[in-house]
Amino acid sequence: MLLSDTLATAYRAISTHRMRSLLTMLGIIIGVGSVVLMVSVGRSFERYVLDQIEAFSSNLIEIYPTGFEKFGRTLDSLTYSDYEAVSRLSTVESVAPAIFVTEKVQYGTEEISPFIFGTSSNFFHNYGQKLASGRLLTEADEKSARSVAVLAHQTAIDLFGQRDPIGESIRVGSRSYTVVGVLESLGSALMQDMDTPVYIPFTTARAATGQKELSYMSMKSKGDIDLTIADINSLLRQRHGIVNPDGDPDKDDFRARSAEQAAEIVGQVTLGLTVFIGLIAGVSLVVGGIGIMNIMLVSVTERTKEIGLRKAVGARKHDILLQFLLESVTLTLLGGIIGIVGGAALGMLVAAVASKFIGTVPFVLSIPALIAAILMALVTGLVFGIYPAKKAAELSPMAAIRWN
């Protein structure tokens, strides 16, 4: 029997019962669609975070107290003298201390609650921030504890609209500050909006809040970033009296982390979550496969006479086996294709919606995931189609013809 005849027969059998075929494919559609959706969403958000990290210099390092990670731990483990000691390291290019100020910002009748950083001029250099107008904070501002402020792009718009903010006065808490600069738009970074903070001199923030410890430090490495982090760890452990020869991070009261390390952590977490969720979604493929086997067994029963007649006119066992396997595989492949299209469309929708809230999220469609989804659908069709196909192929021609 020609392969083309077998394919034509399989196609007719599927198209004759379109609704039943569609319902049979539903489990495969959901399974493959879920795999494609979960993997594409995972990869898209991974790309989003990595793009944000790469927007900074590759030699950016942040040091912060472990109290930010561990609820209940102290936040006062970083001191100004730590900052001065770190700034003297030969492997560090520039360091900026930072204090968080929790106050409202007002201009006229407008009032907002942005992040407020008390920091130095090196902060802008470390993060690659650029001026749109005016000037940045200077060493003179810090030494004299001047009441001046630099506004991020969106904050300037929120407070002043289309007016030029340079030279205008704003209130941060109970104190008045003169706006001396506005930054260019930087977008989001590490799930934080970088276009909303307000920056004031470190010494001014320290005097206003009475805070002696640092919220964190940012810096740029001169060369090998791993060597710089090793120097920082050694210095701060010595200064804080921490005995940690094995480098156990749980023993430290601080963290020194680079953008590259953050990228690696994000990649590992995203990969783990994507694989886990993808495996869960793959369970529905098994359910879909069981549904296909069930329908194919029903189909064998319904077409017993047809099978007998085909055998009586010369069809061999492998022709019947091939026909029913082709029907099973066709159902799973069609379901797989529909699932891929649907999963990809939903993934694009999720990326588009997320972009409205957290900045541009690029849609990433994983080619390996598509190949894996198709192979999973194909294998499902073969595995769950073999038993019904074998049962059909082993029917006796005379017994099948007499079947009622």
Backbone hydrogen bonds, N-H to C=O, Kabsch-Sander energy under -0.5 kcal/mol:
donor,donor_aa,acceptor,acceptor_aa,energy
6,T,2,L,-1.8
7,L,3,L,-2.7
8,A,4,S,-2.4
9,T,5,D,-2.4
10,A,6,T,-2.3
11,Y,7,L,-2.5
12,R,8,A,-2.3
13,A,9,T,-2.1
14,I,10,A,-1.8
15,S,11,Y,-2.8
16,T,12,R,-2.0
17,H,13,A,-0.7
18,R,15,S,-0.7
21,S,17,H,-2.5
22,L,18,R,-2.7
23,L,19,M,-2.6
24,T,20,R,-2.2
25,M,21,S,-2.0
26,L,22,L,-0.8
26,L,23,L,-0.5
29,I,25,M,-2.9
30,I,26,L,-2.7
31,G,27,G,-2.5
32,V,28,I,-3.0
33,G,29,I,-2.5
34,S,30,I,-2.4
35,V,31,G,-2.1
36,V,32,V,-2.7
37,L,33,G,-2.7
38,M,34,S,-3.0
39,V,35,V,-2.4
40,S,36,V,-2.5
41,V,37,L,-2.7
42,G,38,M,-2.4
43,R,39,V,-2.8
44,S,40,S,-2.4
45,F,41,V,-2.4
46,E,42,G,-2.0
47,R,43,R,-2.6
48,Y,44,S,-2.1
49,V,45,F,-2.3
50,L,46,E,-2.6
51,D,47,R,-2.5
52,Q,48,Y,-1.7
53,I,49,V,-2.3
54,E,50,L,-2.8
55,A,51,D,-1.0
56,F,52,Q,-0.6
56,F,53,I,-1.2
57,S,126,N,-0.5
60,L,57,S,-1.6
61,I,219,M,-2.7
62,E,257,R,-2.6
63,I,217,M,-2.8
64,Y,255,R,-1.9
66,T,253,D,-1.0
67,G,74,T,-0.6
68,F,65,P,-1.6
69,E,66,T,-1.2
70,K,66,T,-2.4
71,F,69,E,-0.7
73,R,70,K,-2.2
79,T,77,S,-0.5
83,Y,79,T,-1.7
84,E,80,Y,-2.2
85,A,81,S,-2.2
86,V,82,D,-2.8
87,S,83,Y,-2.3
88,R,84,E,-0.6
88,R,85,A,-0.9
89,L,86,V,-1.7
92,V,89,L,-1.2
93,E,220,K,-3.1
94,S,220,K,-1.0
96,A,218,S,-2.8
98,A,216,Y,-1.4
99,I,118,G,-1.8
101,V,116,I,-2.6
102,T,100,F,-0.5
103,E,101,V,-1.1
105,V,112,I,-2.9
106,Q,171,R,-2.6
107,Y,110,E,-2.4
110,E,107,Y,-2.3
112,I,105,V,-2.6
116,I,101,V,-0.5
117,F,115,F,-0.5
117,F,198,V,-2.9
118,G,99,I,-3.0
119,T,117,F,-0.7
119,T,200,I,-2.5
120,S,97,P,-0.6
123,F,120,S,-1.4
124,F,121,S,-0.7
125,H,121,S,-0.9
126,N,122,N,-2.8
127,Y,123,F,-1.7
128,G,124,F,-0.5
128,G,125,H,-0.7
129,Q,124,F,-2.2
132,A,182,V,-3.4
133,S,182,V,-1.8
135,R,180,V,-2.6
142,E,138,T,-1.6
143,K,139,E,-2.9
144,S,140,A,-2.2
145,A,142,E,-0.7
146,R,141,D,-2.2
148,V,146,R,-1.5
149,A,178,T,-2.3
150,V,199,Y,-2.6
151,L,181,G,-2.6
152,A,197,P,-2.0
154,Q,195,D,-1.5
155,T,195,D,-1.3
156,A,152,A,-2.1
157,I,153,H,-1.4
158,D,154,Q,-2.8
159,L,155,T,-2.2
160,F,156,A,-2.5
161,G,157,I,-2.3
163,R,160,F,-2.1
167,G,179,V,-3.2
168,E,165,P,-2.5
170,I,177,Y,-2.9
171,R,106,Q,-2.6
172,V,170,I,-0.5
172,V,175,R,-2.6
173,G,104,K,-2.3
173,G,171,R,-0.6
175,R,172,V,-1.7
177,Y,170,I,-3.3
178,T,147,S,-2.5
179,V,168,E,-3.1
180,V,149,A,-2.7
180,V,178,T,-0.5
181,G,149,A,-1.0
182,V,133,S,-2.5
183,L,151,L,-2.6
184,E,130,K,-3.1
189,A,192,Q,-3.0
192,Q,189,A,-1.3
194,M,187,G,-2.3
194,M,192,Q,-0.7
196,T,193,D,-0.7
198,V,115,F,-2.3
199,Y,150,V,-2.9
200,I,117,F,-2.8
202,F,119,T,-1.7
205,A,201,P,-2.4
206,R,202,F,-2.4
207,A,203,T,-2.1
208,A,204,T,-2.2
209,T,205,A,-2.2
210,G,206,R,-2.0
214,L,78,L,-2.6
215,S,98,A,-2.7
216,Y,98,A,-1.4
217,M,63,I,-2.9
218,S,96,A,-2.3
219,M,61,I,-2.3
220,K,94,S,-1.9
221,S,59,N,-2.3
222,K,91,T,-2.8
223,G,91,T,-0.5
228,T,224,D,-2.0
229,I,225,I,-2.3
230,A,226,D,-2.1
231,D,227,L,-2.3
232,I,228,T,-2.4
233,N,229,I,-2.8
234,S,230,A,-2.3
235,L,231,D,-2.5
236,L,232,I,-2.8
237,R,233,N,-2.4
238,Q,234,S,-1.9
239,R,235,L,-2.4
240,H,236,L,-2.4
241,G,237,R,-0.5
241,G,238,Q,-0.7
242,I,237,R,-2.8
243,V,241,G,-0.6
244,N,242,I,-0.8
247,G,244,N,-1.4
251,K,248,D,-1.7
252,D,249,P,-0.9
255,R,64,Y,-2.1
257,R,62,E,-2.7
257,R,255,R,-0.5
259,A,60,L,-1.7
262,A,258,S,-2.1
263,A,259,A,-2.1
264,E,260,E,-2.1
265,I,261,Q,-2.4
266,V,262,A,-2.5
267,G,263,A,-2.5
268,Q,264,E,-2.4
269,V,265,I,-2.7
270,T,266,V,-2.8
271,L,267,G,-2.3
272,G,268,Q,-2.4
273,L,269,V,-2.6
274,T,270,T,-2.7
275,V,271,L,-2.7
276,F,272,G,-2.4
277,I,273,L,-2.9
278,G,274,T,-2.6
279,L,275,V,-2.3
280,I,276,F,-2.0
281,A,277,I,-2.7
282,G,278,G,-1.8
283,V,279,L,-0.7
283,V,280,I,-1.2
284,S,281,A,-1.2
285,L,282,G,-1.0
286,V,282,G,-1.0
287,V,283,V,-1.8
288,G,284,S,-2.7
289,G,285,L,-2.6
290,I,286,V,-2.3
291,G,287,V,-1.9
292,I,288,G,-2.1
293,M,289,G,-2.5
294,N,290,I,-2.3
295,I,291,G,-2.3
296,M,292,I,-2.7
297,L,293,M,-2.1
298,V,294,N,-1.9
299,S,295,I,-2.6
300,V,296,M,-2.3
301,T,297,L,-1.9
302,E,298,V,-2.6
303,R,299,S,-2.0
304,T,301,T,-1.1
307,I,303,R,-2.6
308,G,304,T,-2.3
309,L,305,K,-2.8
310,R,306,E,-2.4
311,K,307,I,-2.2
312,A,308,G,-2.3
313,V,309,L,-1.5
314,G,311,K,-1.5
315,A,310,R,-2.9
319,D,316,R,-0.6
320,I,316,R,-1.9
321,L,317,K,-2.7
322,L,318,H,-2.5
323,Q,319,D,-2.3
324,F,320,I,-2.1
325,L,321,L,-2.1
326,L,322,L,-2.7
327,E,323,Q,-2.0
328,S,324,F,-2.2
329,V,325,L,-3.1
330,T,326,L,-2.7
331,L,327,E,-2.1
332,T,328,S,-2.0
333,L,329,V,-2.8
334,L,330,T,-2.7
335,G,331,L,-2.4
336,G,332,T,-2.5
337,I,333,L,-2.6
338,I,334,L,-2.5
339,G,335,G,-2.5
340,I,336,G,-2.5
341,V,337,I,-2.4
342,G,338,I,-2.7
343,G,339,G,-3.2
344,A,340,I,-2.7
345,A,341,V,-2.3
346,L,342,G,-2.4
347,G,343,G,-2.3
348,M,344,A,-2.3
349,L,345,A,-1.9
350,V,346,L,-2.7
351,A,347,G,-2.3
352,A,348,M,-2.3
353,V,349,L,-2.6
354,A,350,V,-2.8
355,S,351,A,-1.9
356,K,352,A,-0.8
356,K,353,V,-0.9
357,F,353,V,-0.6
357,F,354,A,-1.2
358,I,354,A,-2.7
359,G,355,S,-0.8
364,V,40,S,-0.5
364,V,362,P,-0.5
365,L,363,F,-0.5
366,S,364,V,-0.7
367,I,365,L,-0.6
370,L,366,S,-1.8
371,I,367,I,-2.6
372,A,368,P,-2.7
373,A,369,A,-2.4
374,I,370,L,-2.3
375,L,371,I,-2.5
376,M,372,A,-2.6
377,A,373,A,-2.3
378,L,374,I,-2.6
379,V,375,L,-3.0
380,T,376,M,-2.4
381,G,377,A,-2.3
382,L,378,L,-2.2
383,V,379,V,-3.2
384,F,380,T,-2.4
385,G,381,G,-0.7
386,I,382,L,-1.3
387,Y,383,V,-0.6
389,A,385,G,-2.1
390,K,386,I,-3.1
391,K,387,Y,-2.4
392,A,388,P,-2.1
393,A,389,A,-2.5
394,E,390,K,-1.5
395,L,392,A,-1.2
400,A,396,S,-2.6
401,I,397,P,-2.2
402,R,398,M,-1.8
403,W,400,A,-0.9
